[in-house]
Amino acid sequence: MEEDSQALARLGYKQEFKREFNSLSLFCFAFSMMGVLASVSASINFPLSHGGPVSVIWGWLVASTFVMSVALMLAEMCSAMPTTGGLYYFVATLSKRSPDDTKYGPILTWLTGWFNVVGNVALVASIDWSLAQMIFAEVTLATDFKFVATFEQTLGLYYAILIVHGLIGSMPTRILAAVNNFYVLLNLVATVVVMICLYAIPHERNTGAYVFTYFENTSGWSNSGFAFILGMLDAMWTLCGYGAACNIAEECRNASKAGPRAIIMSVLSTVFAGWLLLLAAMFAMTDLQEALDSSLGMPMIQIMFQSCGKAATLGMWMLVILVQLFTGSSAVIATSRVIFAFSRDGALPLAKIWQAVHPKTQTPVNAVWLNVLCSALLGLLGFIDMAALNAVFNLASIGLYVAYGIPIFCRITLGRKHFKPGHFSLGNWAVPIGVIACAWICFIELSILFPYDMPATQYNMNYAVVILGAIVLFASIWFVLDARKWFTGPKVTIGIEDLNTDPDTQPYDGQQQSAGSSAFTDIDEKPSKVHA
């Protein structure tokens, strides 16, 4: 086997995917998960209403600085353990003080896996729902505001988008890698084109003093400092999902180097591109309140319309739609791998179905369509209350950052002494960076749970805390009543009794799933067949 398959075998898994991703395409995938142009366009309303230009410009930089500490920690762990299990595999390995320690591992691994699954499914739902809104905003502007979509129409388009993304996610890995290489080019070109238009076309431009110092809080919160904190959620929703590079590790060549490189470079690129885009929007915006109250439904398209006119806006907004379309397909791919990995270890109902790899495409097609189905069901919450639907979308950043935080905490506490770094290591900086990352995650996660506007009513209440509590309660009760009896963490799918490796690099000691699988009698020799 190649070096990547040997490294995967030491982690306890046999090779099931084709390694069609390389370092560039994995970076493209991680970068596409954040879709800077579309993500910023979809969420700019939060900093605009919670401080105006100051929150837009400075809130982005403050939040991005702390997010970078999270990305560095995930990159280090991805380099050491490049497996599709990703976050919860990290927890299973690092939550033990010794090889025989099972005190905290199973429950922490269980919760991390569930938060990761729920966060990724919610991410797909939020991206595709925003895409449906973007498409109808384009139609509304094209018809001179004569057409305004209803909830039912938006839901129907949302379902159609999910099906398209399901079909894309079911394609072979080779095609997916090529699509992502094309997408990153589209993303970069689209972002540059929109920035140039916002800088060059407007006849009237705001001053630097307005862009960098003007603060206007229209959220209803009397505390301007807290309003600024809520304004930073724009960056948190955009800089979300880069950890998906870990979940593609088993489909990437030279994963221990390509994985951390993709995480770090994608975050840095998104931070830089996002800030330039926000600067362009703030210099071009002629009326803040008009942008917030736009009947187009999204402030960014209103800013384009104010400053650049109808024709240019229709062209720019079509680029935003295309970027969001590919962002959604990347999210579906990443989520299907999370579902596959968690099912491979028996942690989801009907796990054998979702862990199946299609023989022709060699991708987890069943997991793709389970993701589509779950996201489609979430859309039905809109019939109950739009506030409940919005709370589900908030779960994307909540679930993912909790899933990021647990392995980071284990890395700097329980697993600190026995962590074996890969090609990328933070060395002595790991603990201070990890402390900053954990503190930031705790701080921002609590902030996300507050109502975004005051006074809070049943129509604008943030119900994310209710849904989050329900998920924690459900996962905890299931674990206590049933899963604790059989769930021990990641299952070994390769014959470890015949895998001759150093004791320090033995795979996670979970339940062995297969007695007959390829294993190595020596790390540099050809694989031999192990028979039960």
Salt bridges, closest charged atoms under 4 A:
GLU16 OE2 - ARG344 NH1 3.70
GLU76 OE1 - ARG411 NE 3.01
ASP128 OD1 - HIS165 ND1 2.99
ASP144 OD1 - LYS310 NZ 2.84
GLU250 OE2 - ARG344 NH2 3.01
GLU251 OE2 - ARG337 NE 2.81
ASP504 OD2 - LYS420 NZ 3.85
